[in-house]
């Protein structure tokens, strides 16, 4: 397995002399004597949309939390060449919608304004400029018509877009998103993925954990494959080889293109259909 990692470990090289938007050096995470991630190093450049993939327990969410400084780790995390502590406001987080208590009584605009608290401090009230930034963020994710609606009354896809707007109101350079297309229907997944692509095209760096493998080649600039260590990092076409997939997931996942996009989970020669997506879904169904 070690040989697989060394052959497939494809690094993305910076095309400029500027510091990477995000650099992780020899990151190791341990819980109660158990190693969750070991010696992970990579660089992410501006305007990159990077997918983080791996099986359950691979350390995907732990990597996100360590970059945010939410859990203890060893190693070094640099944002635009500076220590995270000096640039933490330039890194924003969009959690899984399943991890949020949606009974919290707040309007959509109030939730987005929470993205401004890091700049305001908890004892200062938002100013006109902060409301303007919140409204601009809502418009960017096409949720401006829901500003006065209770967050609890929205669909899962709408809630996800509101939390993306909250992150944008922080004015970050780096966005970390944990499973942003889980728990929403296929058309909404496409809407969110196109939003993420627009944000990366505008100069932001995005790291996105996902288990929706059918989206990888068409939507992401690079993939970071984890399974308690860094298995591979590079363009999807270079990374998604049988060798790397087996090293990452412990089995072979075969993407079969057709009118129905089917993922087959192949283990010891036995293939079972895991997910089928039809092209009959239209944008009219977006929540």
MARKETOR-39878 format. One record per atom (N, C-alpha, C): residue number from 1; residue in one letter; atom name; z, x, y. Coordinates in steps of 0.02 Angstrom, whole numbers. Layout:
% residues N
NUM,A,CA,Z,X,Y
...
% end
This chain:
% residues 287
1,X,N,0,41,-60
1,X,CA,0,0,0
1,X,C,0,43,63
2,X,N,34,101,60
2,X,CA,35,144,119
2,X,C,-35,169,137
3,X,N,-76,181,86
3,X,CA,-144,204,99
3,X,C,-184,151,135
4,X,N,-172,88,117
4,X,CA,-206,33,150
4,X,C,-189,32,224
5,X,N,-125,41,239
5,X,CA,-104,39,309
5,X,C,-136,94,349
6,X,N,-139,154,322
6,X,CA,-166,210,361
6,X,C,-241,202,372
7,X,N,-277,174,324
7,X,CA,-349,165,333
7,X,C,-365,108,381
8,X,N,-323,55,380
8,X,CA,-339,-4,419
8,X,C,-306,-6,487
9,X,N,-265,44,502
9,X,CA,-228,43,564
9,X,C,-274,61,622
10,X,N,-307,11,649
10,X,CA,-359,21,699
10,X,C,-328,13,768
11,X,N,-327,64,808
11,X,CA,-298,62,875
11,X,C,-350,43,926
12,X,N,-330,4,975
12,X,CA,-374,-11,1031
12,X,C,-361,41,1085
13,X,N,-412,73,1108
13,X,CA,-405,126,1159
13,X,C,-417,97,1228
14,X,N,-378,120,1276
14,X,CA,-387,99,1345
14,X,C,-452,128,1373
15,X,N,-488,86,1410
15,X,CA,-550,109,1441
15,X,C,-540,132,1513
16,X,N,-477,132,1536
16,X,CA,-462,154,1603
16,X,C,-404,203,1600
17,X,N,-389,233,1657
17,X,CA,-333,279,1661
17,X,C,-268,243,1677
18,X,N,-271,177,1688
18,X,CA,-212,139,1705
18,X,C,-167,131,1644
19,X,N,-102,122,1656
19,X,CA,-56,111,1601
19,X,C,-72,45,1567
20,X,N,-60,40,1501
20,X,CA,-71,-24,1467
20,X,C,-28,-79,1497
21,X,N,-52,-141,1492
21,X,CA,-11,-197,1516
21,X,C,54,-201,1478
22,X,N,51,-187,1413
22,X,CA,111,-187,1371
22,X,C,105,-131,1320
23,X,N,158,-92,1312
23,X,CA,158,-40,1260
23,X,C,224,-43,1222
24,X,N,218,-45,1157
24,X,CA,276,-46,1112
24,X,C,275,19,1073
25,X,N,331,55,1075
25,X,CA,335,120,1041
25,X,C,392,121,991
26,X,N,374,131,928
26,X,CA,421,141,873
26,X,C,477,88,873
27,X,N,457,26,880
27,X,CA,505,-29,882
27,X,C,531,-43,812
28,X,N,597,-44,805
28,X,CA,629,-61,742
28,X,C,683,-114,755
29,X,N,685,-165,713
29,X,CA,733,-220,720
29,X,C,771,-226,655
30,X,N,837,-228,659
30,X,CA,879,-236,600
30,X,C,930,-291,611
31,X,N,940,-333,561
31,X,CA,992,-384,561
31,X,C,1038,-372,501
32,X,N,1102,-361,513
32,X,CA,1150,-356,458
32,X,C,1125,-309,404
33,X,N,1107,-249,423
33,X,CA,1084,-197,377
33,X,C,1015,-211,347
34,X,N,983,-266,366
34,X,CA,917,-282,340
34,X,C,865,-266,393
35,X,N,813,-229,374
35,X,CA,760,-210,421
35,X,C,709,-267,425
36,X,N,700,-294,484
36,X,CA,652,-348,496
36,X,C,584,-320,515
37,X,N,584,-270,560
37,X,CA,524,-234,579
37,X,C,540,-160,581
38,X,N,493,-119,559
38,X,CA,505,-48,556
38,X,C,450,-9,591
39,X,N,468,29,642
39,X,CA,425,80,674
39,X,C,358,50,696
40,X,N,360,-4,734
40,X,CA,299,-37,758
40,X,C,279,-8,826
41,X,N,217,15,831
41,X,CA,191,42,894
41,X,C,121,13,907
42,X,N,108,-8,968
42,X,CA,41,-31,987
42,X,C,37,-37,1062
43,X,N,-24,-42,1087
43,X,CA,-37,-53,1158
43,X,C,-79,-116,1167
44,X,N,-66,-152,1221
44,X,CA,-106,-210,1240
44,X,C,-130,-200,1311
45,X,N,-195,-210,1321
45,X,CA,-225,-199,1386
45,X,C,-229,-265,1426
46,X,N,-242,-259,1490
46,X,CA,-252,-318,1532
46,X,C,-312,-357,1507
47,X,N,-309,-423,1514
47,X,CA,-363,-468,1496
47,X,C,-376,-472,1421
48,X,N,-326,-454,1380
48,X,CA,-333,-460,1308
48,X,C,-295,-520,1282
49,X,N,-326,-555,1235
49,X,CA,-295,-610,1199
49,X,C,-285,-586,1127
50,X,N,-222,-575,1108
50,X,CA,-206,-542,1045
50,X,C,-169,-591,1000
51,X,N,-193,-599,939
51,X,CA,-160,-641,890
51,X,C,-114,-598,846
52,X,N,-54,-625,834
52,X,CA,-6,-592,789
52,X,C,-2,-633,725
53,X,N,-20,-604,669
53,X,CA,-22,-642,606
53,X,C,19,-606,553
54,X,N,39,-645,504
54,X,CA,78,-620,448
54,X,C,113,-677,414
55,X,N,139,-667,354
55,X,CA,173,-720,318
55,X,C,240,-738,350
56,X,N,271,-792,326
56,X,CA,338,-809,349
56,X,C,385,-751,333
57,X,N,427,-733,382
57,X,CA,474,-678,372
57,X,C,444,-610,387
58,X,N,382,-609,412
58,X,CA,349,-544,426
58,X,C,377,-510,488
59,X,N,410,-547,532
59,X,CA,438,-519,593
59,X,C,399,-537,656
60,X,N,356,-588,652
60,X,CA,315,-607,710
60,X,C,358,-631,768
61,X,N,401,-680,755
61,X,CA,444,-706,809
61,X,C,494,-654,831
62,X,N,519,-614,785
62,X,CA,566,-560,804
62,X,C,533,-510,851
63,X,N,469,-495,839
63,X,CA,433,-450,884
63,X,C,431,-479,955
64,X,N,414,-544,960
64,X,CA,412,-577,1025
64,X,C,480,-574,1059
65,X,N,533,-589,1022
65,X,CA,600,-590,1052
65,X,C,623,-520,1072
66,X,N,603,-470,1034
66,X,CA,621,-402,1053
66,X,C,586,-380,1116
67,X,N,522,-398,1123
67,X,CA,485,-382,1184
67,X,C,518,-416,1244
68,X,N,544,-475,1234
68,X,CA,578,-511,1288
68,X,C,648,-485,1302
69,X,N,674,-442,1258
69,X,CA,741,-417,1267
69,X,C,794,-465,1243
70,X,N,776,-514,1201
70,X,CA,823,-565,1179
70,X,C,862,-544,1118
71,X,N,838,-495,1081
71,X,CA,874,-471,1022
71,X,C,877,-394,1025
72,X,N,928,-364,995
72,X,CA,933,-291,997
72,X,C,879,-259,954
73,X,N,856,-201,977
73,X,CA,806,-163,940
73,X,C,810,-91,962
74,X,N,778,-47,924
74,X,CA,772,22,945
74,X,C,698,36,958
75,X,N,685,87,996
75,X,CA,616,102,1017
75,X,C,609,92,1091
76,X,N,548,85,1114
76,X,CA,535,80,1185
76,X,C,482,25,1199
77,X,N,494,-14,1251
77,X,CA,447,-66,1272
77,X,C,432,-54,1346
78,X,N,367,-44,1361
78,X,CA,345,-30,1429
78,X,C,298,-86,1452
79,X,N,307,-108,1513
79,X,CA,263,-157,1545
79,X,C,231,-123,1605
80,X,N,166,-116,1603
80,X,CA,129,-80,1655
80,X,C,158,-11,1667
81,X,N,178,22,1613
81,X,CA,203,90,1616
81,X,C,276,98,1635
82,X,N,311,42,1647
82,X,CA,381,44,1666
82,X,C,424,11,1613
83,X,N,488,31,1611
83,X,CA,535,1,1564
83,X,C,539,-74,1575
84,X,N,548,-110,1520
84,X,CA,551,-183,1523
84,X,C,602,-208,1574
85,X,N,659,-175,1578
85,X,CA,712,-198,1624
85,X,C,689,-201,1696
86,X,N,641,-159,1715
86,X,CA,615,-158,1783
86,X,C,558,-208,1794
87,X,N,529,-232,1739
87,X,CA,470,-275,1745
87,X,C,478,-340,1707
88,X,N,540,-359,1691
88,X,CA,551,-417,1648
88,X,C,523,-482,1678
89,X,N,521,-487,1744
89,X,CA,495,-548,1776
89,X,C,420,-554,1768
90,X,N,388,-501,1749
90,X,CA,315,-503,1738
90,X,C,297,-521,1666
91,X,N,347,-536,1626
91,X,CA,336,-558,1557
91,X,C,364,-628,1548
92,X,N,322,-675,1527
92,X,CA,342,-744,1519
92,X,C,335,-766,1447
93,X,N,372,-818,1428
93,X,CA,377,-839,1358
93,X,C,364,-914,1353
94,X,N,324,-932,1303
94,X,CA,312,-1002,1286
94,X,C,337,-1012,1215
95,X,N,393,-1049,1205
95,X,CA,422,-1056,1138
95,X,C,384,-1107,1096
96,X,N,400,-1109,1032
96,X,CA,374,-1162,989
96,X,C,401,-1229,1014
97,X,N,358,-1279,1014
97,X,CA,381,-1345,1038
97,X,C,435,-1374,992
98,X,N,435,-1353,928
98,X,CA,485,-1378,882
98,X,C,554,-1349,897
99,X,N,558,-1296,937
99,X,CA,622,-1264,952
99,X,C,653,-1291,1016
100,X,N,622,-1340,1048
100,X,CA,645,-1366,1112
100,X,C,678,-1435,1102
101,X,N,734,-1445,1137
101,X,CA,767,-1511,1137
101,X,C,732,-1555,1188
102,X,N,688,-1599,1164
102,X,CA,647,-1640,1209
102,X,C,685,-1700,1238
103,X,N,748,-1709,1219
103,X,CA,787,-1763,1248
103,X,C,817,-1744,1316
104,X,N,807,-1682,1335
104,X,CA,833,-1659,1399
104,X,C,801,-1699,1455
105,X,N,841,-1731,1498
105,X,CA,814,-1776,1550
105,X,C,786,-1737,1609
106,X,N,721,-1726,1609
106,X,CA,689,-1689,1663
106,X,C,618,-1712,1670
107,X,N,593,-1711,1731
107,X,CA,522,-1728,1742
107,X,C,480,-1667,1726
108,X,N,416,-1678,1719
108,X,CA,369,-1624,1706
108,X,C,372,-1572,1761
109,X,N,373,-1594,1824
109,X,CA,375,-1545,1879
109,X,C,440,-1505,1878
110,X,N,496,-1538,1861
110,X,CA,560,-1502,1857
110,X,C,558,-1447,1804
111,X,N,527,-1462,1747
111,X,CA,522,-1413,1694
111,X,C,481,-1353,1717
112,X,N,425,-1366,1751
112,X,CA,383,-1312,1774
112,X,C,419,-1270,1828
113,X,N,457,-1303,1870
113,X,CA,495,-1267,1921
113,X,C,546,-1218,1891
114,X,N,567,-1231,1829
114,X,CA,613,-1184,1797
114,X,C,583,-1114,1792
115,X,N,517,-1111,1792
115,X,CA,484,-1046,1791
115,X,C,495,-1006,1854
116,X,N,518,-1038,1907
116,X,CA,531,-1003,1970
116,X,C,602,-978,1977
117,X,N,647,-997,1930
117,X,CA,718,-981,1939
117,X,C,731,-906,1937
118,X,N,690,-869,1899
118,X,CA,700,-797,1897
118,X,C,691,-764,1965
119,X,N,646,-791,2006
119,X,CA,635,-766,2073
119,X,C,686,-794,2123
120,X,N,707,-856,2111
120,X,CA,752,-890,2158
120,X,C,825,-870,2149
121,X,N,846,-861,2087
121,X,CA,917,-857,2074
121,X,C,943,-928,2065
122,X,N,997,-935,2028
122,X,CA,1021,-1002,2009
122,X,C,1051,-1041,2067
123,X,N,1072,-1010,2121
123,X,CA,1106,-1045,2175
123,X,C,1060,-1063,2233
124,X,N,996,-1043,2229
124,X,CA,949,-1058,2283
124,X,C,903,-1114,2262
125,X,N,888,-1157,2309
125,X,CA,846,-1215,2296
125,X,C,772,-1195,2303
126,X,N,728,-1226,2264
126,X,CA,657,-1211,2271
126,X,C,632,-1228,2341
127,X,N,586,-1187,2365
127,X,CA,556,-1198,2430
127,X,C,487,-1229,2422
128,X,N,456,-1243,2478
128,X,CA,390,-1274,2477
128,X,C,340,-1232,2437
129,X,N,345,-1166,2444
129,X,CA,300,-1122,2408
129,X,C,310,-1125,2333
130,X,N,373,-1136,2312
130,X,CA,387,-1142,2240
130,X,C,358,-1206,2212
131,X,N,364,-1260,2249
131,X,CA,333,-1324,2227
131,X,C,257,-1316,2224
132,X,N,229,-1280,2271
132,X,CA,157,-1270,2271
132,X,C,134,-1230,2210
133,X,N,173,-1179,2191
133,X,CA,157,-1140,2132
133,X,C,163,-1182,2069
134,X,N,215,-1225,2066
134,X,CA,224,-1269,2008
134,X,C,166,-1317,2002
135,X,N,145,-1347,2058
135,X,CA,90,-1394,2056
135,X,C,24,-1359,2038
136,X,N,15,-1298,2062
136,X,CA,-45,-1260,2044
136,X,C,-46,-1244,1970
137,X,N,12,-1228,1942
137,X,CA,16,-1214,1870
137,X,C,0,-1276,1829
138,X,N,25,-1334,1851
138,X,CA,9,-1397,1816
138,X,C,-65,-1412,1819
139,X,N,-95,-1398,1876
139,X,CA,-167,-1410,1883
139,X,C,-206,-1363,1838
140,X,N,-181,-1302,1830
140,X,CA,-216,-1253,1788
140,X,C,-219,-1275,1715
141,X,N,-168,-1312,1692
141,X,CA,-167,-1336,1623
141,X,C,-187,-1409,1619
142,X,N,-213,-1436,1674
142,X,CA,-237,-1505,1677
142,X,C,-182,-1556,1663
143,X,N,-123,-1545,1690
143,X,CA,-67,-1592,1682
143,X,C,-40,-1616,1749
144,X,N,-79,-1609,1802
144,X,CA,-55,-1627,1869
144,X,C,-40,-1702,1875
145,X,N,-75,-1744,1837
145,X,CA,-64,-1816,1841
145,X,C,1,-1838,1807
146,X,N,35,-1793,1773
146,X,CA,96,-1810,1736
146,X,C,158,-1781,1769
147,X,N,153,-1757,1831
147,X,CA,207,-1720,1863
147,X,C,272,-1758,1865
148,X,N,269,-1824,1876
148,X,CA,330,-1863,1883
148,X,C,352,-1894,1817
149,X,N,314,-1885,1764
149,X,CA,330,-1913,1699
149,X,C,388,-1875,1667
150,X,N,429,-1910,1628
150,X,CA,481,-1876,1590
150,X,C,450,-1832,1536
151,X,N,476,-1772,1528
151,X,CA,448,-1726,1478
151,X,C,454,-1756,1409
152,X,N,505,-1798,1397
152,X,CA,517,-1826,1331
152,X,C,464,-1878,1313
153,X,N,428,-1904,1362
153,X,CA,379,-1957,1349
153,X,C,309,-1930,1334
154,X,N,301,-1865,1332
154,X,CA,235,-1836,1322
154,X,C,221,-1823,1248
155,X,N,158,-1817,1231
155,X,CA,139,-1798,1163
155,X,C,153,-1723,1153
156,X,N,150,-1701,1090
156,X,CA,163,-1631,1076
156,X,C,116,-1584,1112
157,X,N,51,-1601,1115
157,X,CA,4,-1559,1149
157,X,C,16,-1557,1224
158,X,N,36,-1613,1253
158,X,CA,52,-1615,1324
158,X,C,114,-1574,1340
159,X,N,165,-1580,1297
159,X,CA,225,-1540,1306
159,X,C,210,-1465,1303
160,X,N,166,-1446,1257
160,X,CA,149,-1376,1252
160,X,C,115,-1351,1315
161,X,N,72,-1392,1344
161,X,CA,38,-1371,1405
161,X,C,87,-1367,1464
162,X,N,137,-1411,1465
162,X,CA,188,-1408,1518
162,X,C,227,-1343,1513
163,X,N,245,-1322,1453
163,X,CA,282,-1260,1445
163,X,C,238,-1200,1461
164,X,N,174,-1206,1449
164,X,CA,129,-1153,1471
164,X,C,127,-1151,1548
165,X,N,127,-1209,1580
165,X,CA,129,-1211,1653
165,X,C,194,-1180,1680
166,X,N,250,-1194,1646
166,X,CA,313,-1164,1667
166,X,C,309,-1088,1665
167,X,N,278,-1061,1613
167,X,CA,270,-988,1608
167,X,C,224,-963,1664
168,X,N,171,-999,1679
168,X,CA,125,-978,1732
168,X,C,158,-978,1801
169,X,N,204,-1025,1811
169,X,CA,240,-1028,1875
169,X,C,282,-966,1888
170,X,N,297,-930,1835
170,X,CA,334,-867,1841
170,X,C,291,-811,1869
171,X,N,225,-822,1872
171,X,CA,176,-773,1895
171,X,C,178,-709,1852
172,X,N,171,-716,1786
172,X,CA,177,-659,1742
172,X,C,111,-621,1735
173,X,N,116,-559,1715
173,X,CA,58,-520,1695
173,X,C,48,-523,1619
174,X,N,104,-532,1583
174,X,CA,102,-535,1510
174,X,C,132,-601,1487
175,X,N,97,-636,1443
175,X,CA,121,-700,1416
175,X,C,131,-693,1341
176,X,N,189,-713,1316
176,X,CA,205,-712,1245
176,X,C,212,-784,1222
177,X,N,173,-804,1172
177,X,CA,173,-873,1149
177,X,C,187,-875,1074
178,X,N,236,-915,1055
178,X,CA,256,-921,985
178,X,C,228,-985,956
179,X,N,177,-979,914
179,X,CA,145,-1035,879
179,X,C,125,-1091,928
180,X,N,85,-1077,979
180,X,CA,69,-1129,1029
180,X,C,24,-1184,1003
181,X,N,-10,-1174,946
181,X,CA,-55,-1226,921
181,X,C,-29,-1259,857
182,X,N,35,-1247,841
182,X,CA,65,-1281,784
182,X,C,92,-1348,805
183,X,N,86,-1397,761
183,X,CA,113,-1463,774
183,X,C,71,-1506,819
184,X,N,9,-1486,834
184,X,CA,-36,-1527,874
184,X,C,-101,-1536,836
185,X,N,-140,-1587,855
185,X,CA,-201,-1602,818
185,X,C,-255,-1550,835
186,X,N,-309,-1553,797
186,X,CA,-361,-1502,802
186,X,C,-394,-1501,871
187,X,N,-413,-1558,900
187,X,CA,-442,-1555,968
187,X,C,-395,-1524,1019
188,X,N,-329,-1539,1013
188,X,CA,-281,-1510,1059
188,X,C,-274,-1435,1048
189,X,N,-279,-1413,986
189,X,CA,-279,-1342,972
189,X,C,-336,-1308,1010
190,X,N,-395,-1338,1009
190,X,CA,-452,-1308,1043
190,X,C,-442,-1306,1118
191,X,N,-412,-1359,1147
191,X,CA,-398,-1360,1218
191,X,C,-350,-1303,1237
192,X,N,-296,-1295,1197
192,X,CA,-248,-1242,1212
192,X,C,-279,-1173,1205
193,X,N,-318,-1163,1153
193,X,CA,-350,-1098,1143
193,X,C,-398,-1081,1199
194,X,N,-435,-1131,1224
194,X,CA,-479,-1118,1280
194,X,C,-440,-1103,1344
195,X,N,-382,-1136,1352
195,X,CA,-339,-1119,1409
195,X,C,-316,-1047,1405
196,X,N,-296,-1025,1345
196,X,CA,-274,-956,1337
196,X,C,-330,-907,1351
197,X,N,-391,-924,1329
197,X,CA,-448,-881,1344
197,X,C,-461,-877,1419
198,X,N,-455,-933,1455
198,X,CA,-464,-933,1527
198,X,C,-413,-888,1561
199,X,N,-351,-890,1536
199,X,CA,-298,-849,1566
199,X,C,-311,-775,1554
200,X,N,-334,-757,1495
200,X,CA,-349,-687,1483
200,X,C,-409,-664,1524
201,X,N,-457,-708,1532
201,X,CA,-516,-691,1573
201,X,C,-496,-679,1646
202,X,N,-442,-712,1667
202,X,CA,-418,-704,1736
202,X,C,-375,-642,1745
203,X,N,-365,-603,1690
203,X,CA,-330,-539,1697
203,X,C,-263,-534,1663
204,X,N,-238,-589,1635
204,X,CA,-174,-587,1601
204,X,C,-181,-561,1529
205,X,N,-126,-534,1504
205,X,CA,-122,-511,1435
205,X,C,-82,-562,1396
206,X,N,-108,-585,1340
206,X,CA,-75,-636,1300
206,X,C,-66,-613,1228
207,X,N,-5,-620,1202
207,X,CA,10,-608,1132
207,X,C,32,-674,1102
208,X,N,-2,-695,1048
208,X,CA,5,-762,1021
208,X,C,19,-758,946
209,X,N,77,-781,924
209,X,CA,88,-786,852
209,X,C,53,-849,826
210,X,N,23,-843,767
210,X,CA,-13,-900,739
210,X,C,-20,-892,664
211,X,N,-21,-949,629
211,X,CA,-38,-949,558
211,X,C,-103,-988,546
212,X,N,-137,-1007,600
212,X,CA,-201,-1042,595
212,X,C,-257,-990,591
213,X,N,-271,-967,532
213,X,CA,-317,-911,525
213,X,C,-389,-928,541
214,X,N,-406,-993,539
214,X,CA,-476,-1011,552
214,X,C,-497,-999,624
215,X,N,-448,-988,669
215,X,CA,-464,-978,740
215,X,C,-473,-904,758
216,X,N,-459,-859,713
216,X,CA,-450,-790,732
216,X,C,-512,-757,761
217,X,N,-567,-763,725
217,X,CA,-627,-725,744
217,X,C,-657,-749,810
218,X,N,-654,-815,822
218,X,CA,-689,-843,880
218,X,C,-648,-842,944
219,X,N,-582,-838,939
219,X,CA,-541,-846,999
219,X,C,-503,-783,1021
220,X,N,-493,-735,976
220,X,CA,-449,-679,992
220,X,C,-489,-614,999
221,X,N,-468,-572,1046
221,X,CA,-498,-507,1055
221,X,C,-475,-457,1002
222,X,N,-412,-465,981
222,X,CA,-383,-418,933
222,X,C,-331,-454,892
223,X,N,-318,-427,833
223,X,CA,-266,-453,789
223,X,C,-216,-398,773
224,X,N,-153,-418,772
224,X,CA,-99,-374,754
224,X,C,-68,-403,690
225,X,N,-78,-368,634
225,X,CA,-56,-392,569
225,X,C,12,-362,552
226,X,N,61,-405,539
226,X,CA,129,-383,525
226,X,C,151,-405,456
227,X,N,189,-363,423
227,X,CA,229,-383,366
227,X,C,287,-334,361
228,X,N,334,-342,407
228,X,CA,392,-299,416
228,X,C,374,-229,440
229,X,N,311,-217,450
229,X,CA,284,-157,481
229,X,C,215,-175,507
230,X,N,186,-131,545
230,X,CA,119,-144,571
230,X,C,68,-124,517
231,X,N,31,-174,492
231,X,CA,-19,-161,441
231,X,C,-85,-140,473
232,X,N,-107,-175,524
232,X,CA,-170,-159,557
232,X,C,-171,-189,626
233,X,N,-211,-159,669
233,X,CA,-218,-183,738
233,X,C,-288,-165,763
234,X,N,-327,-215,783
234,X,CA,-394,-202,806
234,X,C,-434,-267,810
235,X,N,-500,-262,820
235,X,CA,-542,-322,826
235,X,C,-540,-364,762
236,X,N,-545,-430,767
236,X,CA,-541,-472,708
236,X,C,-590,-453,653
237,X,N,-652,-437,671
237,X,CA,-701,-421,620
237,X,C,-684,-357,582
238,X,N,-649,-311,615
238,X,CA,-629,-249,582
238,X,C,-565,-257,542
239,X,N,-521,-303,565
239,X,CA,-455,-310,534
239,X,C,-457,-357,474
240,X,N,-496,-411,478
240,X,CA,-493,-462,425
240,X,C,-536,-442,365
241,X,N,-516,-388,334
241,X,CA,-547,-366,271
241,X,C,-501,-387,214
242,X,N,-528,-388,153
242,X,CA,-487,-406,95
242,X,C,-428,-358,89
243,X,N,-440,-294,101
243,X,CA,-388,-244,94
243,X,C,-330,-257,142
244,X,N,-346,-271,205
244,X,CA,-294,-283,255
244,X,C,-259,-349,242
245,X,N,-297,-401,225
245,X,CA,-267,-467,213
245,X,C,-218,-464,154
246,X,N,-237,-429,101
246,X,CA,-192,-423,43
246,X,C,-130,-383,61
247,X,N,-138,-331,103
247,X,CA,-80,-292,124
247,X,C,-34,-333,169
248,X,N,-63,-380,207
248,X,CA,-24,-421,254
248,X,C,10,-479,219
249,X,N,-29,-516,179
249,X,CA,-5,-578,149
249,X,C,13,-572,75
250,X,N,-4,-515,44
250,X,CA,10,-508,-27
250,X,C,-37,-547,-71
251,X,N,-94,-570,-43
251,X,CA,-143,-608,-80
251,X,C,-208,-608,-41
252,X,N,-259,-638,-67
252,X,CA,-324,-641,-34
252,X,C,-335,-710,-5
253,X,N,-348,-713,60
253,X,CA,-365,-775,94
253,X,C,-438,-774,112
254,X,N,-477,-820,86
254,X,CA,-549,-819,95
254,X,C,-568,-876,142
255,X,N,-601,-859,199
255,X,CA,-625,-910,245
255,X,C,-697,-927,225
256,X,N,-708,-991,209
256,X,CA,-774,-1014,186
256,X,C,-807,-1054,241
257,X,N,-859,-1029,274
257,X,CA,-893,-1067,327
257,X,C,-936,-1122,297
258,X,N,-932,-1181,326
258,X,CA,-973,-1238,305
258,X,C,-964,-1293,356
259,X,N,-993,-1351,343
259,X,CA,-983,-1408,389
259,X,C,-909,-1423,394
260,X,N,-874,-1414,339
260,X,CA,-801,-1418,340
260,X,C,-775,-1347,331
261,X,N,-736,-1323,380
261,X,CA,-710,-1255,375
261,X,C,-649,-1256,329
262,X,N,-654,-1222,274
262,X,CA,-602,-1225,223
262,X,C,-570,-1157,214
263,X,N,-505,-1157,208
263,X,CA,-469,-1095,193
263,X,C,-448,-1099,119
264,X,N,-468,-1049,81
264,X,CA,-447,-1045,12
264,X,C,-394,-992,4
265,X,N,-341,-1009,-31
265,X,CA,-287,-962,-45
265,X,C,-298,-938,-117
266,X,N,-318,-874,-123
266,X,CA,-336,-848,-189
266,X,C,-282,-799,-212
267,X,N,-253,-814,-269
267,X,CA,-201,-773,-298
267,X,C,-216,-764,-372
268,X,N,-228,-702,-393
268,X,CA,-244,-687,-462
268,X,C,-305,-726,-487
269,X,N,-354,-734,-442
269,X,CA,-416,-766,-461
269,X,C,-416,-841,-457
270,X,N,-359,-872,-445
270,X,CA,-355,-945,-439
270,X,C,-354,-965,-366
271,X,N,-404,-1003,-345
271,X,CA,-411,-1022,-274
271,X,C,-393,-1096,-265
272,X,N,-353,-1111,-215
272,X,CA,-336,-1180,-198
272,X,C,-351,-1191,-125
273,X,N,-375,-1251,-109
273,X,CA,-391,-1267,-39
273,X,C,-326,-1278,-1
274,X,N,-320,-1242,56
274,X,CA,-259,-1245,96
274,X,C,-267,-1290,157
275,X,N,-327,-1290,187
275,X,CA,-336,-1328,248
275,X,C,-410,-1340,259
276,X,N,-427,-1401,278
276,X,CA,-497,-1416,294
276,X,C,-500,-1448,362
277,X,N,-545,-1425,404
277,X,CA,-553,-1450,471
277,X,C,-624,-1477,478
278,X,N,-631,-1540,496
278,X,CA,-698,-1568,504
278,X,C,-720,-1562,575
279,X,N,-785,-1557,585
279,X,CA,-813,-1552,652
279,X,C,-822,-1620,685
280,X,N,-800,-1673,651
280,X,CA,-809,-1740,678
280,X,C,-758,-1756,732
281,X,N,-704,-1715,737
281,X,CA,-655,-1725,791
281,X,C,-687,-1709,858
282,X,N,-673,-1748,907
282,X,CA,-702,-1737,974
282,X,C,-648,-1729,1025
283,X,N,-668,-1704,1083
283,X,CA,-620,-1693,1138
283,X,C,-590,-1757,1164
284,X,N,-619,-1814,1146
284,X,CA,-592,-1878,1170
284,X,C,-524,-1892,1140
285,X,N,-507,-1857,1085
285,X,CA,-443,-1868,1052
285,X,C,-387,-1823,1077
286,X,N,-402,-1781,1127
286,X,CA,-352,-1733,1150
286,X,C,-292,-1769,1180
287,X,N,-232,-1746,1160
287,X,CA,-170,-1776,1187
287,X,C,-145,-1735,1246
% end
